[in-house]
Amino acid sequence: MAEENTPNGEASAEQPAQPQVRMQILAQYIRDLSFENAVATKGAPSGDVQPEMTVQVSLDARKRTTEHQYEVISKFRITSKNKSDDSTMFLIELDYGGVFHVEGVPQEQIHPFLMIECPRMLFPFVRRIVSDLSRDGGFPPFNMDPVDFVALYRQELARRAQAQAQAESGAPANQKLS
């Protein structure tokens, strides 16, 4: 094995070169978008208005036919309800996609990479669309808090493990809650 001197003069074994991870966003697009303004159809809520926001996120990724290309879809469902009477004020549903060129990621790590890093790169654009859409719909702009895609990924792994354990034991599986 080859040896080389370190800055302090000690010899160390040469480390094999790690493959360089390369990620490039090739395209971004809105796959589906819906804005429902319940206030416009039902009229303004009477009394005290205290909006309560609910954000649901789901992710999907698939390999494309071109080598090293993947499509990642982030699905957001944002609901604004009035706390005082639980009436819906508005609903936004957004499917936002990106096409990524990814190289240098080991095969066993590609799934978490696609479900964490790729949505993280798309999130600022999703946040801007949601903010503009809520503002243009006649409401104060809704600036989503950053999404912890690592926690989201871990929750999905735990949910799948629980579902698999229940399937193996013969117990009925719980429905997925968002």
C-alpha positions in Angstrom: 0.0 0.0 0.0 1.2 3.5 -0.8 2.1 5.8 2.1 2.1 9.5 2.1 3.3 12.0 4.8 0.7 14.0 6.7 1.3 17.6 7.5 2.8 16.6 10.9 5.2 14.3 9.2 3.6 11.0 10.1 3.0 8.3 7.5 -0.6 7.3 6.8 -2.2 4.8 4.4 -3.7 6.4 1.3 -7.5 6.4 1.4 -9.3 5.2 -1.7 -11.0 8.1 -3.5 -14.6 8.6 -2.6 -16.9 9.1 -5.7 -17.9 12.7 -6.0 -21.6 13.2 -5.5 -23.1 15.4 -8.3 -26.6 16.6 -8.3 -28.1 19.0 -10.9 -31.7 20.2 -11.2 -32.6 19.8 -14.9 -36.2 21.0 -14.7 -38.8 22.2 -12.2 -42.5 22.3 -12.8 -46.0 22.5 -11.3 -47.6 19.2 -12.0 -51.0 20.0 -10.4 -52.3 23.1 -8.6 -55.6 23.8 -6.9 -56.7 26.8 -4.9 -60.1 26.7 -3.3 -61.3 30.0 -1.6 -64.2 28.9 0.6 -64.7 32.4 1.9 -65.5 33.6 -1.6 -68.2 31.0 -2.0 -69.7 31.0 1.5 -69.1 34.6 2.4 -66.8 36.1 5.1 -66.9 34.3 8.4 -68.8 36.1 11.2 -67.2 37.0 14.5 -63.6 36.3 15.5 -61.4 35.0 12.7 -58.4 33.0 14.0 -56.8 31.1 11.1 -55.2 27.7 11.9 -52.9 26.3 9.2 -52.4 22.6 8.5 -49.7 21.4 6.1 -49.5 17.8 4.9 -46.6 16.7 2.8 -46.0 13.5 0.8 -43.2 12.6 -1.6 -42.8 10.4 -4.6 -39.7 9.6 -6.7 -39.0 7.5 -9.7 -36.1 6.6 -12.0 -36.4 8.0 -15.5 -35.3 6.1 -18.6 -32.2 8.3 -19.1 -29.3 7.2 -17.0 -28.7 9.0 -13.7 -32.0 10.9 -14.0 -34.8 10.9 -11.4 -38.1 12.6 -11.1 -39.2 13.8 -7.6 -42.7 15.0 -6.8 -43.4 17.0 -3.6 -47.2 17.0 -2.8 -48.4 19.7 -0.4 -51.9 20.1 1.0 -52.4 23.3 3.0 -55.6 24.0 4.8 -56.6 27.2 6.5 -59.5 26.8 9.0 -61.0 29.3 11.4 -60.4 28.1 15.0 -63.6 29.6 16.3 -66.0 27.6 14.1 -63.7 25.1 12.3 -64.8 26.4 8.9 -62.4 26.1 6.0 -61.2 29.4 4.7 -59.0 28.1 1.9 -57.3 25.0 0.6 -54.2 24.7 -1.6 -53.1 21.5 -3.2 -49.8 21.7 -5.0 -47.8 18.9 -6.7 -44.4 20.3 -7.6 -41.9 18.3 -9.5 -38.2 18.3 -10.3 -36.1 16.3 -12.7 -32.6 15.7 -11.2 -29.4 14.3 -12.6 -27.7 12.4 -9.7 -24.3 10.7 -9.9 -21.9 9.3 -7.3 -24.5 8.3 -4.7 -24.2 4.6 -3.7 -27.2 2.5 -4.8 -28.2 1.8 -1.1 -28.3 5.5 -0.4 -30.2 6.7 -3.5 -33.7 6.4 -2.0 -33.0 8.6 1.1 -31.0 11.0 -1.1 -34.0 11.4 -3.5 -36.5 11.7 -0.7 -34.5 14.2 1.4 -32.0 16.2 -0.6 -34.1 16.7 -3.8 -37.2 18.0 -2.0 -35.0 20.2 0.1 -33.7 21.8 -3.1 -37.3 22.4 -4.4 -38.8 23.7 -1.2 -37.9 27.4 -1.6 -39.8 27.5 -4.9 -42.8 25.7 -3.4 -42.8 28.1 -0.4 -42.9 31.1 -2.8 -45.7 29.6 -4.9 -47.8 29.0 -1.8 -47.1 32.5 -0.4 -48.1 34.1 -3.7 -51.1 32.0 -4.2 -52.6 32.7 -0.7 -51.9 36.4 -1.1 -53.4 36.5 -4.6 -56.4 34.6 -3.3 -57.2 37.5 -0.9 -55.5 36.2 2.3 -52.3 37.2 4.0 -49.3 35.5 2.4 -48.7 32.1 4.0 -45.0 31.6 4.4 -44.5 27.9 5.3 -42.0 26.9 7.9 -39.2 24.8 6.5 -40.0 21.1 6.2 -37.7 18.6 8.0 -37.4 16.1 5.2 -35.1 13.9 7.3 -37.8 13.5 10.0 -40.5 13.0 7.3 -38.4 10.2 5.8 -37.8 8.5 9.1 -41.6 8.7 9.9 -42.4 7.0 6.6 -39.8 4.3 7.3 -41.3 3.7 10.8 -44.8 3.6 9.3 -43.7 1.0 6.7 -41.9 -1.1 9.3 -45.0 -1.1 11.5 -47.3 -2.0 8.6 -45.0 -4.8 7.6 -44.8 -6.1 11.2 -48.6 -6.0 11.4 -49.0 -7.8 8.1 -46.6 -10.5 9.2 -48.5 -11.0 12.5 -51.9 -11.0 10.8 -53.1 -7.9 12.7 -55.1 -5.4 10.6 -53.0 -2.5 9.4 -53.8 1.1 10.4 -54.7 3.6 7.8 -52.1 6.1 7.0 -52.7 9.4 8.8 -51.1 12.6 7.5 
